[in-house]
Amino acid sequence: MTYFKNAMGIVLMYDCTDENSFDNLRYWISQVKLHAGENVPTVLVGNKCDRPDKRVSTEQGETLARELGVQFFEASAKDNINVQEVFYSLVKAIEHKRLGEVPGARASFRLNSSQQRSKSGCCK
């Protein structure tokens, strides 16, 4: 699967309202390990956490994340819950890994988590 080739980070996302998408994560995890390697920074995200018809519990997501040794977030693109935090976390992990591999390297960017949060125009 060429879309994993040279990946610097992976977002494994499932739909909190669809148990099948959560169940399919094991397949995607195996593909990531096979094609991207075991040490690619990865975050697990349960999307649509704002929905009342949620079928995958927070505890299920947390348990899988602990098993995989990755960070876990529940997010909502519609309500802008944890969207920036997911990507900030992944970028920090990528940068940390890069700095660990390059002796004397310095961070090439800064993360500013205090930026004004606003809804994007795509999901109103």
Backbone as XML, in Angstrom:
<?xml version="1.0"?>
<chain id="A" units="angstrom">
  <residue number="1" name="MET">
    <atom name="N" x="0.842" y="-1.165" z="0.000"/>
    <atom name="CA" x="0.000" y="0.000" z="0.000"/>
    <atom name="C" x="0.892" y="1.234" z="0.000"/>
  </residue>
  <residue number="2" name="THR">
    <atom name="N" x="0.932" y="1.877" z="-1.121"/>
    <atom name="CA" x="1.862" y="2.982" z="-1.290"/>
    <atom name="C" x="1.494" y="4.221" z="-0.501"/>
  </residue>
  <residue number="3" name="TYR">
    <atom name="N" x="0.255" y="4.349" z="-0.027"/>
    <atom name="CA" x="-0.089" y="5.556" z="0.713"/>
    <atom name="C" x="0.514" y="5.578" z="2.108"/>
  </residue>
  <residue number="4" name="PHE">
    <atom name="N" x="1.129" y="4.504" z="2.552"/>
    <atom name="CA" x="1.851" y="4.509" z="3.822"/>
    <atom name="C" x="3.334" y="4.793" z="3.632"/>
  </residue>
  <residue number="5" name="LYS">
    <atom name="N" x="3.817" y="4.672" z="2.422"/>
    <atom name="CA" x="5.243" y="4.821" z="2.157"/>
    <atom name="C" x="5.721" y="6.208" z="2.591"/>
  </residue>
  <residue number="6" name="ASN">
    <atom name="N" x="6.777" y="6.221" z="3.386"/>
    <atom name="CA" x="7.392" y="7.452" z="3.891"/>
    <atom name="C" x="6.460" y="8.286" z="4.765"/>
  </residue>
  <residue number="7" name="ALA">
    <atom name="N" x="5.444" y="7.680" z="5.347"/>
    <atom name="CA" x="4.543" y="8.421" z="6.236"/>
    <atom name="C" x="5.319" y="8.879" z="7.461"/>
  </residue>
  <residue number="8" name="MET">
    <atom name="N" x="5.128" y="10.128" z="7.830"/>
    <atom name="CA" x="5.785" y="10.660" z="9.026"/>
    <atom name="C" x="4.887" y="10.517" z="10.248"/>
  </residue>
  <residue number="9" name="GLY">
    <atom name="N" x="3.583" y="10.389" z="10.026"/>
    <atom name="CA" x="2.636" y="10.236" z="11.117"/>
    <atom name="C" x="1.348" y="9.639" z="10.594"/>
  </residue>
  <residue number="10" name="ILE">
    <atom name="N" x="0.628" y="8.994" z="11.492"/>
    <atom name="CA" x="-0.606" y="8.310" z="11.110"/>
    <atom name="C" x="-1.732" y="8.741" z="12.052"/>
  </residue>
  <residue number="11" name="VAL">
    <atom name="N" x="-2.891" y="9.049" z="11.480"/>
    <atom name="CA" x="-4.107" y="9.267" z="12.249"/>
    <atom name="C" x="-5.026" y="8.089" z="11.953"/>
  </residue>
  <residue number="12" name="LEU">
    <atom name="N" x="-5.255" y="7.260" z="12.961"/>
    <atom name="CA" x="-6.215" y="6.166" z="12.837"/>
    <atom name="C" x="-7.536" y="6.682" z="13.379"/>
  </residue>
  <residue number="13" name="MET">
    <atom name="N" x="-8.530" y="6.793" z="12.510"/>
    <atom name="CA" x="-9.797" y="7.399" z="12.911"/>
    <atom name="C" x="-10.944" y="6.424" z="12.689"/>
  </residue>
  <residue number="14" name="TYR">
    <atom name="N" x="-11.840" y="6.431" z="13.643"/>
    <atom name="CA" x="-13.066" y="5.650" z="13.510"/>
    <atom name="C" x="-14.254" y="6.542" z="13.832"/>
  </residue>
  <residue number="15" name="ASP">
    <atom name="N" x="-15.414" y="6.102" z="13.423"/>
    <atom name="CA" x="-16.665" y="6.820" z="13.641"/>
    <atom name="C" x="-17.292" y="6.289" z="14.930"/>
  </residue>
  <residue number="16" name="CYS">
    <atom name="N" x="-17.453" y="7.137" z="15.922"/>
    <atom name="CA" x="-18.027" y="6.724" z="17.209"/>
    <atom name="C" x="-19.440" y="6.172" z="17.081"/>
  </residue>
  <residue number="17" name="THR">
    <atom name="N" x="-20.120" y="6.450" z="15.971"/>
    <atom name="CA" x="-21.487" y="5.977" z="15.786"/>
    <atom name="C" x="-21.545" y="4.694" z="14.959"/>
  </residue>
  <residue number="18" name="ASP">
    <atom name="N" x="-20.369" y="4.145" z="14.602"/>
    <atom name="CA" x="-20.322" y="2.975" z="13.729"/>
    <atom name="C" x="-19.345" y="1.950" z="14.296"/>
  </residue>
  <residue number="19" name="GLU">
    <atom name="N" x="-19.866" y="0.907" z="14.922"/>
    <atom name="CA" x="-19.021" y="-0.125" z="15.532"/>
    <atom name="C" x="-18.124" y="-0.809" z="14.507"/>
  </residue>
  <residue number="20" name="ASN">
    <atom name="N" x="-18.608" y="-0.948" z="13.260"/>
    <atom name="CA" x="-17.794" y="-1.589" z="12.229"/>
    <atom name="C" x="-16.515" y="-0.810" z="11.958"/>
  </residue>
  <residue number="21" name="SER">
    <atom name="N" x="-16.592" y="0.516" z="11.984"/>
    <atom name="CA" x="-15.381" y="1.300" z="11.730"/>
    <atom name="C" x="-14.367" y="1.076" z="12.848"/>
  </residue>
  <residue number="22" name="PHE">
    <atom name="N" x="-14.841" y="0.909" z="14.081"/>
    <atom name="CA" x="-13.943" y="0.608" z="15.205"/>
    <atom name="C" x="-13.361" y="-0.793" z="15.044"/>
  </residue>
  <residue number="23" name="ASP">
    <atom name="N" x="-14.203" y="-1.753" z="14.690"/>
    <atom name="CA" x="-13.744" y="-3.131" z="14.510"/>
    <atom name="C" x="-12.717" y="-3.241" z="13.385"/>
  </residue>
  <residue number="24" name="ASN">
    <atom name="N" x="-12.821" y="-2.411" z="12.364"/>
    <atom name="CA" x="-11.885" y="-2.441" z="11.240"/>
    <atom name="C" x="-10.519" y="-1.863" z="11.587"/>
  </residue>
  <residue number="25" name="LEU">
    <atom name="N" x="-10.378" y="-1.216" z="12.739"/>
    <atom name="CA" x="-9.092" y="-0.634" z="13.120"/>
    <atom name="C" x="-7.978" y="-1.669" z="13.193"/>
  </residue>
  <residue number="26" name="ARG">
    <atom name="N" x="-8.282" y="-2.851" z="13.644"/>
    <atom name="CA" x="-7.242" y="-3.889" z="13.752"/>
    <atom name="C" x="-6.631" y="-4.184" z="12.384"/>
  </residue>
  <residue number="27" name="TYR">
    <atom name="N" x="-7.458" y="-4.209" z="11.348"/>
    <atom name="CA" x="-6.930" y="-4.389" z="9.987"/>
    <atom name="C" x="-6.000" y="-3.234" z="9.629"/>
  </residue>
  <residue number="28" name="TRP">
    <atom name="N" x="-6.451" y="-2.003" z="9.864"/>
    <atom name="CA" x="-5.648" y="-0.838" z="9.489"/>
    <atom name="C" x="-4.363" y="-0.757" z="10.302"/>
  </residue>
  <residue number="29" name="ILE">
    <atom name="N" x="-4.426" y="-1.150" z="11.549"/>
    <atom name="CA" x="-3.221" y="-1.173" z="12.379"/>
    <atom name="C" x="-2.207" y="-2.152" z="11.799"/>
  </residue>
  <residue number="30" name="SER">
    <atom name="N" x="-2.679" y="-3.315" z="11.385"/>
    <atom name="CA" x="-1.764" y="-4.300" z="10.792"/>
    <atom name="C" x="-1.158" y="-3.772" z="9.495"/>
  </residue>
  <residue number="31" name="GLN">
    <atom name="N" x="-1.942" y="-3.039" z="8.709"/>
    <atom name="CA" x="-1.424" y="-2.467" z="7.468"/>
    <atom name="C" x="-0.391" y="-1.373" z="7.738"/>
  </residue>
  <residue number="32" name="VAL">
    <atom name="N" x="-0.649" y="-0.560" z="8.753"/>
    <atom name="CA" x="0.311" y="0.479" z="9.122"/>
    <atom name="C" x="1.628" y="-0.165" z="9.531"/>
  </residue>
  <residue number="33" name="LYS">
    <atom name="N" x="1.560" y="-1.175" z="10.398"/>
    <atom name="CA" x="2.778" y="-1.834" z="10.858"/>
    <atom name="C" x="3.523" y="-2.496" z="9.700"/>
  </residue>
  <residue number="34" name="LEU">
    <atom name="N" x="2.786" y="-3.074" z="8.789"/>
    <atom name="CA" x="3.388" y="-3.765" z="7.657"/>
    <atom name="C" x="4.033" y="-2.804" z="6.671"/>
  </residue>
  <residue number="35" name="HIS">
    <atom name="N" x="3.370" y="-1.700" z="6.372"/>
    <atom name="CA" x="3.827" y="-0.814" z="5.299"/>
    <atom name="C" x="4.520" y="0.462" z="5.765"/>
  </residue>
  <residue number="36" name="ALA">
    <atom name="N" x="4.232" y="0.904" z="6.986"/>
    <atom name="CA" x="4.833" y="2.157" z="7.448"/>
    <atom name="C" x="5.873" y="1.909" z="8.530"/>
  </residue>
  <residue number="37" name="GLY">
    <atom name="N" x="5.850" y="0.765" z="9.145"/>
    <atom name="CA" x="6.784" y="0.465" z="10.213"/>
    <atom name="C" x="6.137" y="0.636" z="11.572"/>
  </residue>
  <residue number="38" name="GLU">
    <atom name="N" x="6.817" y="0.145" z="12.578"/>
    <atom name="CA" x="6.269" y="0.151" z="13.939"/>
    <atom name="C" x="6.499" y="1.469" z="14.656"/>
  </residue>
  <residue number="39" name="ASN">
    <atom name="N" x="7.441" y="2.278" z="14.227"/>
    <atom name="CA" x="7.818" y="3.467" z="14.974"/>
    <atom name="C" x="7.280" y="4.771" z="14.407"/>
  </residue>
  <residue number="40" name="VAL">
    <atom name="N" x="6.274" y="4.698" z="13.542"/>
    <atom name="CA" x="5.681" y="5.907" z="12.996"/>
    <atom name="C" x="4.719" y="6.476" z="14.039"/>
  </residue>
  <residue number="41" name="PRO">
    <atom name="N" x="4.894" y="7.747" z="14.425"/>
    <atom name="CA" x="3.977" y="8.335" z="15.399"/>
    <atom name="C" x="2.527" y="8.205" z="14.929"/>
  </residue>
  <residue number="42" name="THR">
    <atom name="N" x="1.682" y="7.756" z="15.856"/>
    <atom name="CA" x="0.287" y="7.458" z="15.524"/>
    <atom name="C" x="-0.625" y="7.972" z="16.627"/>
  </residue>
  <residue number="43" name="VAL">
    <atom name="N" x="-1.781" y="8.484" z="16.230"/>
    <atom name="CA" x="-2.825" y="8.838" z="17.191"/>
    <atom name="C" x="-4.109" y="8.131" z="16.777"/>
  </residue>
  <residue number="44" name="LEU">
    <atom name="N" x="-4.885" y="7.763" z="17.772"/>
    <atom name="CA" x="-6.177" y="7.114" z="17.558"/>
    <atom name="C" x="-7.260" y="8.135" z="17.869"/>
  </residue>
  <residue number="45" name="VAL">
    <atom name="N" x="-8.203" y="8.289" z="16.929"/>
    <atom name="CA" x="-9.236" y="9.312" z="17.080"/>
    <atom name="C" x="-10.617" y="8.704" z="16.857"/>
  </residue>
  <residue number="46" name="GLY">
    <atom name="N" x="-11.482" y="8.918" z="17.838"/>
    <atom name="CA" x="-12.890" y="8.576" z="17.693"/>
    <atom name="C" x="-13.630" y="9.832" z="17.271"/>
  </residue>
  <residue number="47" name="ASN">
    <atom name="N" x="-14.092" y="9.871" z="16.028"/>
    <atom name="CA" x="-14.764" y="11.059" z="15.502"/>
    <atom name="C" x="-16.275" y="10.974" z="15.745"/>
  </residue>
  <residue number="48" name="LYS">
    <atom name="N" x="-16.920" y="12.106" z="15.721"/>
    <atom name="CA" x="-18.364" y="12.257" z="15.958"/>
    <atom name="C" x="-18.721" y="11.995" z="17.420"/>
  </residue>
  <residue number="49" name="CYS">
    <atom name="N" x="-17.831" y="12.398" z="18.321"/>
    <atom name="CA" x="-18.071" y="12.165" z="19.747"/>
    <atom name="C" x="-19.242" y="12.976" z="20.279"/>
  </residue>
  <residue number="50" name="ASP">
    <atom name="N" x="-19.681" y="13.965" z="19.511"/>
    <atom name="CA" x="-20.792" y="14.826" z="19.913"/>
    <atom name="C" x="-22.155" y="14.190" z="19.671"/>
  </residue>
  <residue number="51" name="ARG">
    <atom name="N" x="-22.191" y="13.110" z="18.953"/>
    <atom name="CA" x="-23.467" y="12.521" z="18.538"/>
    <atom name="C" x="-24.138" y="11.739" z="19.658"/>
  </residue>
  <residue number="52" name="PRO">
    <atom name="N" x="-25.447" y="11.886" z="19.797"/>
    <atom name="CA" x="-26.169" y="11.150" z="20.838"/>
    <atom name="C" x="-26.294" y="9.653" z="20.520"/>
  </residue>
  <residue number="53" name="ASP">
    <atom name="N" x="-26.117" y="9.273" z="19.249"/>
    <atom name="CA" x="-26.229" y="7.871" z="18.854"/>
    <atom name="C" x="-24.874" y="7.160" z="18.861"/>
  </residue>
  <residue number="54" name="LYS">
    <atom name="N" x="-23.996" y="7.591" z="19.732"/>
    <atom name="CA" x="-22.653" y="7.024" z="19.865"/>
    <atom name="C" x="-22.742" y="5.543" z="20.222"/>
  </residue>
  <residue number="55" name="ARG">
    <atom name="N" x="-21.993" y="4.708" z="19.500"/>
    <atom name="CA" x="-22.026" y="3.265" z="19.705"/>
    <atom name="C" x="-20.713" y="2.715" z="20.272"/>
  </residue>
  <residue number="56" name="VAL">
    <atom name="N" x="-19.623" y="3.450" z="20.105"/>
    <atom name="CA" x="-18.315" y="3.020" z="20.610"/>
    <atom name="C" x="-17.991" y="3.897" z="21.813"/>
  </residue>
  <residue number="57" name="SER">
    <atom name="N" x="-17.806" y="3.284" z="22.960"/>
    <atom name="CA" x="-17.590" y="4.048" z="24.183"/>
    <atom name="C" x="-16.174" y="4.636" z="24.231"/>
  </residue>
  <residue number="58" name="THR">
    <atom name="N" x="-16.047" y="5.665" z="25.034"/>
    <atom name="CA" x="-14.738" y="6.271" z="25.275"/>
    <atom name="C" x="-13.791" y="5.221" z="25.843"/>
  </residue>
  <residue number="59" name="GLU">
    <atom name="N" x="-14.289" y="4.386" z="26.733"/>
    <atom name="CA" x="-13.467" y="3.350" z="27.358"/>
    <atom name="C" x="-12.924" y="2.366" z="26.330"/>
  </residue>
  <residue number="60" name="GLN">
    <atom name="N" x="-13.720" y="2.015" z="25.319"/>
    <atom name="CA" x="-13.238" y="1.114" z="24.271"/>
    <atom name="C" x="-12.071" y="1.751" z="23.516"/>
  </residue>
  <residue number="61" name="GLY">
    <atom name="N" x="-12.203" y="3.027" z="23.182"/>
    <atom name="CA" x="-11.135" y="3.730" z="22.489"/>
    <atom name="C" x="-9.888" y="3.838" z="23.340"/>
  </residue>
  <residue number="62" name="GLU">
    <atom name="N" x="-10.060" y="4.183" z="24.611"/>
    <atom name="CA" x="-8.917" y="4.299" z="25.525"/>
    <atom name="C" x="-8.201" y="2.965" z="25.688"/>
  </residue>
  <residue number="63" name="THR">
    <atom name="N" x="-8.966" y="1.892" z="25.796"/>
    <atom name="CA" x="-8.379" y="0.560" z="25.956"/>
    <atom name="C" x="-7.535" y="0.189" z="24.745"/>
  </residue>
  <residue number="64" name="LEU">
    <atom name="N" x="-8.064" y="0.416" z="23.554"/>
    <atom name="CA" x="-7.309" y="0.098" z="22.340"/>
    <atom name="C" x="-6.053" y="0.973" z="22.249"/>
  </residue>
  <residue number="65" name="ALA">
    <atom name="N" x="-6.172" y="2.249" z="22.565"/>
    <atom name="CA" x="-5.018" y="3.145" z="22.515"/>
    <atom name="C" x="-3.924" y="2.681" z="23.476"/>
  </residue>
  <residue number="66" name="ARG">
    <atom name="N" x="-4.308" y="2.279" z="24.678"/>
    <atom name="CA" x="-3.316" y="1.753" z="25.640"/>
    <atom name="C" x="-2.646" y="0.511" z="25.092"/>
  </residue>
  <residue number="67" name="GLU">
    <atom name="N" x="-3.451" y="-0.379" z="24.497"/>
    <atom name="CA" x="-2.917" y="-1.610" z="23.916"/>
    <atom name="C" x="-1.895" y="-1.300" z="22.820"/>
  </residue>
  <residue number="68" name="LEU">
    <atom name="N" x="-2.178" y="-0.271" z="22.024"/>
    <atom name="CA" x="-1.291" y="0.095" z="20.914"/>
    <atom name="C" x="-0.145" y="0.999" z="21.344"/>
  </residue>
  <residue number="69" name="GLY">
    <atom name="N" x="-0.274" y="1.596" z="22.517"/>
    <atom name="CA" x="0.749" y="2.533" z="22.973"/>
    <atom name="C" x="0.705" y="3.853" z="22.227"/>
  </residue>
  <residue number="70" name="VAL">
    <atom name="N" x="-0.517" y="4.309" z="21.905"/>
    <atom name="CA" x="-0.680" y="5.569" z="21.172"/>
    <atom name="C" x="-1.593" y="6.501" z="21.952"/>
  </residue>
  <residue number="71" name="GLN">
    <atom name="N" x="-1.557" y="7.780" z="21.602"/>
    <atom name="CA" x="-2.453" y="8.740" z="22.219"/>
    <atom name="C" x="-3.857" y="8.566" z="21.671"/>
  </residue>
  <residue number="72" name="PHE">
    <atom name="N" x="-4.844" y="8.884" z="22.506"/>
    <atom name="CA" x="-6.235" y="8.747" z="22.119"/>
    <atom name="C" x="-6.959" y="10.074" z="22.291"/>
  </residue>
  <residue number="73" name="PHE">
    <atom name="N" x="-7.813" y="10.381" z="21.318"/>
    <atom name="CA" x="-8.667" y="11.558" z="21.377"/>
    <atom name="C" x="-10.051" y="11.177" z="20.902"/>
  </residue>
  <residue number="74" name="GLU">
    <atom name="N" x="-11.048" y="11.810" z="21.480"/>
    <atom name="CA" x="-12.358" y="11.820" z="20.867"/>
    <atom name="C" x="-12.513" y="13.213" z="20.288"/>
  </residue>
  <residue number="75" name="ALA">
    <atom name="N" x="-13.097" y="13.283" z="19.110"/>
    <atom name="CA" x="-13.172" y="14.558" z="18.407"/>
    <atom name="C" x="-14.511" y="14.709" z="17.704"/>
  </residue>
  <residue number="76" name="SER">
    <atom name="N" x="-14.796" y="15.951" z="17.353"/>
    <atom name="CA" x="-15.958" y="16.258" z="16.525"/>
    <atom name="C" x="-15.542" y="17.355" z="15.559"/>
  </residue>
  <residue number="77" name="ALA">
    <atom name="N" x="-15.519" y="17.029" z="14.294"/>
    <atom name="CA" x="-15.210" y="18.050" z="13.288"/>
    <atom name="C" x="-16.340" y="19.073" z="13.224"/>
  </residue>
  <residue number="78" name="LYS">
    <atom name="N" x="-17.565" y="18.614" z="13.404"/>
    <atom name="CA" x="-18.720" y="19.499" z="13.342"/>
    <atom name="C" x="-18.682" y="20.555" z="14.437"/>
  </residue>
  <residue number="79" name="ASP">
    <atom name="N" x="-18.399" y="20.126" z="15.664"/>
    <atom name="CA" x="-18.390" y="21.042" z="16.802"/>
    <atom name="C" x="-16.987" y="21.531" z="17.167"/>
  </residue>
  <residue number="80" name="ASN">
    <atom name="N" x="-15.997" y="21.196" z="16.362"/>
    <atom name="CA" x="-14.611" y="21.617" z="16.576"/>
    <atom name="C" x="-14.105" y="21.214" z="17.967"/>
  </residue>
  <residue number="81" name="ILE">
    <atom name="N" x="-14.328" y="19.956" z="18.304"/>
    <atom name="CA" x="-13.847" y="19.413" z="19.570"/>
    <atom name="C" x="-12.582" y="18.612" z="19.303"/>
  </residue>
  <residue number="82" name="ASN">
    <atom name="N" x="-11.484" y="19.024" z="19.887"/>
    <atom name="CA" x="-10.187" y="18.335" z="19.834"/>
    <atom name="C" x="-9.574" y="18.209" z="18.440"/>
  </residue>
  <residue number="83" name="VAL">
    <atom name="N" x="-10.063" y="18.905" z="17.460"/>
    <atom name="CA" x="-9.499" y="18.791" z="16.109"/>
    <atom name="C" x="-8.058" y="19.296" z="16.102"/>
  </residue>
  <residue number="84" name="GLN">
    <atom name="N" x="-7.846" y="20.497" z="16.593"/>
    <atom name="CA" x="-6.485" y="21.033" z="16.627"/>
    <atom name="C" x="-5.593" y="20.204" z="17.543"/>
  </residue>
  <residue number="85" name="GLU">
    <atom name="N" x="-6.120" y="19.768" z="18.667"/>
    <atom name="CA" x="-5.327" y="19.003" z="19.619"/>
    <atom name="C" x="-4.802" y="17.711" z="19.010"/>
  </residue>
  <residue number="86" name="VAL">
    <atom name="N" x="-5.608" y="17.055" z="18.178"/>
    <atom name="CA" x="-5.168" y="15.830" z="17.510"/>
    <atom name="C" x="-3.930" y="16.116" z="16.666"/>
  </residue>
  <residue number="87" name="PHE">
    <atom name="N" x="-4.007" y="17.147" z="15.858"/>
    <atom name="CA" x="-2.902" y="17.425" z="14.952"/>
    <atom name="C" x="-1.701" y="18.012" z="15.682"/>
  </residue>
  <residue number="88" name="TYR">
    <atom name="N" x="-1.921" y="18.828" z="16.701"/>
    <atom name="CA" x="-0.798" y="19.322" z="17.501"/>
    <atom name="C" x="-0.053" y="18.161" z="18.138"/>
  </residue>
  <residue number="89" name="SER">
    <atom name="N" x="-0.793" y="17.229" z="18.682"/>
    <atom name="CA" x="-0.191" y="16.068" z="19.327"/>
    <atom name="C" x="0.636" y="15.259" z="18.333"/>
  </residue>
  <residue number="90" name="LEU">
    <atom name="N" x="0.081" y="15.037" z="17.153"/>
    <atom name="CA" x="0.791" y="14.260" z="16.144"/>
    <atom name="C" x="2.045" y="14.988" z="15.673"/>
  </residue>
  <residue number="91" name="VAL">
    <atom name="N" x="1.932" y="16.277" z="15.448"/>
    <atom name="CA" x="3.101" y="17.050" z="14.999"/>
    <atom name="C" x="4.186" y="17.045" z="16.069"/>
  </residue>
  <residue number="92" name="LYS">
    <atom name="N" x="3.800" y="17.191" z="17.327"/>
    <atom name="CA" x="4.795" y="17.134" z="18.408"/>
    <atom name="C" x="5.492" y="15.785" z="18.433"/>
  </residue>
  <residue number="93" name="ALA">
    <atom name="N" x="4.740" y="14.701" z="18.258"/>
    <atom name="CA" x="5.327" y="13.360" z="18.256"/>
    <atom name="C" x="6.278" y="13.176" z="17.074"/>
  </residue>
  <residue number="94" name="ILE">
    <atom name="N" x="5.888" y="13.693" z="15.921"/>
    <atom name="CA" x="6.756" y="13.604" z="14.734"/>
    <atom name="C" x="8.037" y="14.383" z="14.970"/>
  </residue>
  <residue number="95" name="GLU">
    <atom name="N" x="7.914" y="15.588" z="15.490"/>
    <atom name="CA" x="9.089" y="16.418" z="15.738"/>
    <atom name="C" x="9.979" y="15.788" z="16.805"/>
  </residue>
  <residue number="96" name="HIS">
    <atom name="N" x="9.389" y="15.246" z="17.840"/>
    <atom name="CA" x="10.163" y="14.589" z="18.890"/>
    <atom name="C" x="10.946" y="13.406" z="18.311"/>
  </residue>
  <residue number="97" name="LYS">
    <atom name="N" x="10.301" y="12.627" z="17.479"/>
    <atom name="CA" x="10.966" y="11.489" z="16.850"/>
    <atom name="C" x="12.086" y="11.969" z="15.938"/>
  </residue>
  <residue number="98" name="ARG">
    <atom name="N" x="11.825" y="13.003" z="15.164"/>
    <atom name="CA" x="12.836" y="13.527" z="14.238"/>
    <atom name="C" x="14.043" y="14.050" z="15.012"/>
  </residue>
  <residue number="99" name="LEU">
    <atom name="N" x="13.793" y="14.773" z="16.091"/>
    <atom name="CA" x="14.895" y="15.314" z="16.889"/>
    <atom name="C" x="15.701" y="14.201" z="17.539"/>
  </residue>
  <residue number="100" name="GLY">
    <atom name="N" x="15.025" y="13.132" z="17.907"/>
    <atom name="CA" x="15.726" y="12.001" z="18.501"/>
    <atom name="C" x="16.610" y="11.274" z="17.521"/>
  </residue>
  <residue number="101" name="GLU">
    <atom name="N" x="16.299" y="11.368" z="16.229"/>
    <atom name="CA" x="17.064" y="10.661" z="15.211"/>
    <atom name="C" x="18.194" y="11.496" z="14.624"/>
  </residue>
  <residue number="102" name="VAL">
    <atom name="N" x="18.122" y="12.818" z="14.810"/>
    <atom name="CA" x="19.120" y="13.706" z="14.209"/>
    <atom name="C" x="19.896" y="14.395" z="15.326"/>
  </residue>
  <residue number="103" name="PRO">
    <atom name="N" x="21.132" y="13.954" z="15.584"/>
    <atom name="CA" x="21.902" y="14.572" z="16.661"/>
    <atom name="C" x="22.064" y="16.071" z="16.446"/>
  </residue>
  <residue number="104" name="GLY">
    <atom name="N" x="21.778" y="16.847" z="17.494"/>
    <atom name="CA" x="21.960" y="18.291" z="17.428"/>
    <atom name="C" x="20.868" y="19.026" z="16.672"/>
  </residue>
  <residue number="105" name="ALA">
    <atom name="N" x="19.825" y="18.323" z="16.222"/>
    <atom name="CA" x="18.767" y="18.981" z="15.451"/>
    <atom name="C" x="17.967" y="19.899" z="16.367"/>
  </residue>
  <residue number="106" name="ARG">
    <atom name="N" x="17.405" y="20.939" z="15.777"/>
    <atom name="CA" x="16.559" y="21.873" z="16.515"/>
    <atom name="C" x="15.176" y="21.886" z="15.885"/>
  </residue>
  <residue number="107" name="ALA">
    <atom name="N" x="14.189" y="22.187" z="16.685"/>
    <atom name="CA" x="12.815" y="22.249" z="16.171"/>
    <atom name="C" x="12.726" y="23.284" z="15.069"/>
  </residue>
  <residue number="108" name="SER">
    <atom name="N" x="11.998" y="22.944" z="14.018"/>
    <atom name="CA" x="11.886" y="23.844" z="12.870"/>
    <atom name="C" x="10.580" y="24.625" z="12.870"/>
  </residue>
  <residue number="109" name="PHE">
    <atom name="N" x="9.735" y="24.410" z="13.853"/>
    <atom name="CA" x="8.473" y="25.131" z="13.936"/>
    <atom name="C" x="8.026" y="25.161" z="15.383"/>
  </residue>
  <residue number="110" name="ARG">
    <atom name="N" x="7.053" y="26.013" z="15.654"/>
    <atom name="CA" x="6.485" y="26.123" z="16.991"/>
    <atom name="C" x="5.005" y="25.793" z="16.929"/>
  </residue>
  <residue number="111" name="LEU">
    <atom name="N" x="4.514" y="25.218" z="17.991"/>
    <atom name="CA" x="3.092" y="24.924" z="18.101"/>
    <atom name="C" x="2.475" y="25.941" z="19.034"/>
  </residue>
  <residue number="112" name="ASN">
    <atom name="N" x="1.387" y="26.543" z="18.607"/>
    <atom name="CA" x="0.707" y="27.534" z="19.424"/>
    <atom name="C" x="-0.710" y="27.050" z="19.661"/>
  </residue>
  <residue number="113" name="SER">
    <atom name="N" x="-0.936" y="26.426" z="20.806"/>
    <atom name="CA" x="-2.259" y="25.867" z="21.087"/>
    <atom name="C" x="-3.232" y="26.912" z="21.607"/>
  </residue>
  <residue number="114" name="SER">
    <atom name="N" x="-2.781" y="28.146" z="21.767"/>
    <atom name="CA" x="-3.669" y="29.178" z="22.297"/>
    <atom name="C" x="-4.360" y="29.978" z="21.197"/>
  </residue>
  <residue number="115" name="GLN">
    <atom name="N" x="-4.253" y="29.506" z="19.965"/>
    <atom name="CA" x="-4.906" y="30.215" z="18.869"/>
    <atom name="C" x="-6.412" y="30.213" z="19.061"/>
  </residue>
  <residue number="116" name="GLN">
    <atom name="N" x="-7.054" y="31.231" z="18.555"/>
    <atom name="CA" x="-8.512" y="31.341" z="18.616"/>
    <atom name="C" x="-9.144" y="30.158" z="17.901"/>
  </residue>
  <residue number="117" name="ARG">
    <atom name="N" x="-10.058" y="29.472" z="18.572"/>
    <atom name="CA" x="-10.751" y="28.344" z="17.954"/>
    <atom name="C" x="-12.065" y="28.840" z="17.367"/>
  </residue>
  <residue number="118" name="SER">
    <atom name="N" x="-12.295" y="28.486" z="16.130"/>
    <atom name="CA" x="-13.562" y="28.846" z="15.518"/>
    <atom name="C" x="-14.007" y="27.716" z="14.605"/>
  </residue>
  <residue number="119" name="LYS">
    <atom name="N" x="-15.293" y="27.625" z="14.391"/>
    <atom name="CA" x="-15.807" y="26.585" z="13.498"/>
    <atom name="C" x="-15.361" y="26.871" z="12.086"/>
  </residue>
  <residue number="120" name="SER">
    <atom name="N" x="-15.017" y="25.816" z="11.375"/>
    <atom name="CA" x="-14.697" y="25.986" z="9.963"/>
    <atom name="C" x="-16.004" y="26.077" z="9.183"/>
  </residue>
  <residue number="121" name="GLY">
    <atom name="N" x="-15.930" y="26.533" z="7.961"/>
    <atom name="CA" x="-17.124" y="26.690" z="7.148"/>
    <atom name="C" x="-17.670" y="25.407" z="6.586"/>
  </residue>
  <residue number="122" name="CYS">
    <atom name="N" x="-16.948" y="24.300" z="6.752"/>
    <atom name="CA" x="-17.371" y="23.070" z="6.071"/>
    <atom name="C" x="-18.473" y="22.325" z="6.790"/>
  </residue>
  <residue number="123" name="CYS">
    <atom name="N" x="-18.644" y="22.506" z="8.071"/>
    <atom name="CA" x="-19.540" y="21.633" z="8.818"/>
    <atom name="C" x="-20.617" y="22.352" z="9.588"/>
  </residue>
  <residue number="124" name="LYS">
    <atom name="N" x="-21.011" y="23.491" z="9.163"/>
    <atom name="CA" x="-22.040" y="24.251" z="9.889"/>
    <atom name="C" x="-23.409" y="23.665" z="9.680"/>
  </residue>
</chain>
